[in-house]
């Protein structure tokens, strides 16, 4: 690795089923993007790749490889020539692949045919930045071995771009502590826009916007947390938990973002606008 950008990490689809032991799932923040990149090079969807917030990554390949980019629309150059995202890319031995900063979106993903063969921890190669599990954050000079996880070649050689027009709209399911808030709080959450602040990372994002007023005081005992939980600290402004969220927390959760919308949430960057709406059927 020549440059590691703004905090690139190795990610797969995480460590499910260990929350009772205090171990979160972690894994790719935009799971769909990693799955897509892996499919484009013939890997299993859970093969390890590189997650790149805001791009800025440069890699040198000591042997020929096949790669694919997905997620945020990061421009890329192979030996100085522009190359396309969401399509298999043949990289000759000795070549350099440079990934720039996306104009829209936050996290790009790079899959290499065969998958990254770094040591697994508790069954996963994901870097959990909160718990300190898995590989260290990537840094210049780091060598990344490529494995043999490829199973075949996909039927398609290009994937369409996923459009995100206007503000990101996230569906929410109210609760489990909706009763700790006034009736006006949920209306405010779903009626006014929020802005992603710079206090955001893989653990979660702090949001600027309407204050959500509580109907009762006091504190909660620690209870389980899930990705997408909108936890509300004493400031009244919600925190949206992402891939490396803690498994327990003591502030009330007014609502939880629908799991199918978490990938879109993971692509919101500081300054972007989010809107929430109650999921259909609620």
N, C-alpha and C positions, 0 to 999 in steps of 0.2 A: 504494500500500500504506500502510495506516494503522498497523498493528502487524505485526511479523514473528515474534512468538512466541519460541521457544527455539532458533532456528537454522533457520528455513525456507529451503529451497533449491529451485531449478528442477531438475527431473529428467525424463529420458526413459528409454529402455532402454539407454543407454550406448554405449560405443565398443568393440565386439568386434573381435578379430583384431589388436590392436596390442601385445600383451604382449611380443613379441620386440623391440619398440622401447622397452620400458620404460614403456608406457602401459597402465594398467589399464582395465577395462571401465567401472567406476563405474555410474551410472544408479540408478534407484529401488531402494531396499533391499528393499521388498516389491513385486516386479515384478507379481505378480498383481493387487494392489490398484490400481496405476496403470493396468494394462490394463483392468480393470473400469470404473474411472472414465471412461476414454476411450471405451469401448464405449457407455456410457450416454448420452454426448452425441454419438455418431456420428463420433468421431475414429478415425483409425488407432491401433492399440494403442500405437505408439511415439511418439505426439505428446507434447510437453513439457507437464508440469503442475507443481504445487507439492507438495513433500514437507514435511510439518509435524510434526516431533517434539513430542509433547505439546501440539499445538494452539496456542492463544494468538494466532491470526492474525486480522487484520481487514483487509478489502479494501473499497475504494470503486470502483464501476464508473462510468466516464464515458459508457458506452453500454450498451444492452441486451445481455444475454448469456445463454447457457444453460450451467449448471455442473452438476457432480455430485461428491459426496464418497464416498470409499471408504477401506478400510483400518481403522485404529483407530476405535472408535465415538465420534467427537468430536461433542458436541452443537453445534448451529449455529442462528443466528438471522439472519433477513433483515429489516432495519429493525426489529429488536426482536421479531419473531415467530418462534417455533420452526419449523424446517424439517427435513425428513427427509434422512437419508443414503441412498446407494445408489439414487437416483432422480433423473431430470433436474429441474433447478430453473431456472425462468425468473426472471432477475434484471433488473428495469427499470433504465434509465439513472438514475444518481444514487443508487442504492441502496447500502447497506452490508451486507456479509456478515461476520458475526463467528463465529469457530470457537473453541469452548471446549476445555478439557482433557478427554481421554477418561478414563473410569473404568477401562477395560481397554485393553490394547494401547498401542503407543507412537507409531506413525507413521500420520498421516492423509494422504490425497491428494486434491487438488482438480484436476479437469480442467475446462477451459473449451472450449466448442465452437469449433473452429478451431485449437486448440493455442496455446501461448505462443510468440511469434515473436521470441525473443531470438537474438542471433548464435550460430551453431554454431561449435564448435571441434573440429577433426578429425572432422567429420561428426556431432557430437552437441551437444545443448544441455544436457547433464548437468553439474552442478557436482561436480567431484572435489575433495573437501576435503583430501585428502592431497597430490595432485599440483599443486593450484592451477590446474586447467584448468576452462574453462567460465565461466559467469556467477558473479559474486561472490555470497556469501550475501545473502539478501534483507534489506532494511532499510526502516524507515519512510520514506516519500517516494518510493520506487522506483516507476517506471511500467513496467508489463509489457504490451507490445503483444500483441494477439491476431491470429493468422494465419488462413489459409483452408484448414486441413488437413482439415476435415470432409468426409466422403464420402457421408453418408446418415444415416438415422435407424435406431436399433436396433429390433428386433421387440418387445423387452420394455421396460417403463417402470419396472421395479423389480427389484432383485436381492436375494435372501435374505441374511440375516446369516450370516456364517461363525462358527460356534460354536467356542470354544476351552475346553472344560471341563477344569478341573484343571491340573496342571503341563504345560508344553509338552514333548512327547516328540519328539526328533529322531533320525532314523535315521542311522547312520554306517557308512562303509566303512573298515575298519582299514587303516592304512598311509598313506603309503608308507614311514614309518620306524618301524613297529611293533616292528621287531627291536631298536631302541635302548632299549626299555622292558622291564621285567620282565613275566612273564605276569600277575602280579597287577595291573599298571597298567591293562590294558584291562578287566579285571573290575571294578576300582574305578570306571573311567570310566562303565561301563554299569550298575553296581550301586548307586551312591549318587547322590543329587541334587546339583546345583550351583546356586548362587545368582548371578544377574547383579549385578555390582557397579556402583558409580557411575562407575567408570573404563571407560565404554563410549560409543561414538559410531559414526559411519558406517564408520570403519576396522575396528573390531572391538570385542568385549566381553571384559573380563577376568572370569573366573569364580572364585567362592569355593567350595571344597569339598575333596574328597580330593586329597592330593598324589600325583602320578603318578611313580613311581620309575623311574629309568633303570637299564638293565643295563650300560651302557657310558658312559664319560666322553668327554671331548674335544668338539670342535666340528665342525660340518658346514660345507663350503663353501656359499656362497649358492646356493640353488636355487629354482626356480619355485614360486609359491604360487597357489592358486585360492580363490575364495569358498567358505566352509565349512571351510577348513583349521583343525584344532585344533592350533595350535602350542604347544609346551610349553617355556617359558623355564626358567632354573635354579631358580626358585621351585617348580617342579613343578605349578603350577596353570595350566590351559590358557587360551589366548586363542582365541576363535572369530572368525575373519576374516569381515568383511561386505563391503559393496559397494565401499568405497574402500580395500580392503586393498592392501599393497605387493605388487609382482609377484615379488619375491624375498625370501628370509629365510634365516637361518642356524641357527635352532633346529629340532629334529626335530618332525615332524608325526605324531602317533600315529594320527590318523584324520581323515576328511573327512566333513562332514555332507552327506547326500544332497541333490542340487540341488533336488528337489521340496519339501524341508523348509526351505529358506533363507528363504522368505517368513514362515513362522511364527517362525523365529529372529529376524527383523528386527522383529517386534512385541513381543519380550520387553523389559521395562523393568527398571531397577534394583530389586532386591528380588524379582523374579520367580524362580520355580524352573524349572530345566531338567533333563530326564532324557534320557539317551542310550541307544540300543539298536542292536545290530548289525543292519544291513539284512538282510532275508530273502534267501536265496540265497548268503550268505557262509558 
